[in-house]
Amino acid sequence: MFKNVASQKIALFAFTSTPGAAKTGDAANITAYVNKDWAGAVALTDTSATEIDATNAPGWYLFDVAQAE
């Protein structure tokens, strides 16, 4: 990540605790947090993850990161 740069994204991998399989179709239940300059964790402005591809990249989700984040 680059500080104060627009149009960045964070990719994260979601999985089930048992048996550890990729979690698909769960974008509405995922929240990402950012800790900018160690000031404490705050939810990203983009509160809705986008699933990359449930078939070809199961479990991978994208969040847009605002320039101020």
Buried (B, 14 or more C-beta within 10 A) or exposed (E): EEEEEEEEEBEEEBEEEEEEEBBBEBBEEBEBEBEEEEEEEEEBEBEEBEBEEBEEBBBBBBBBBEEEB
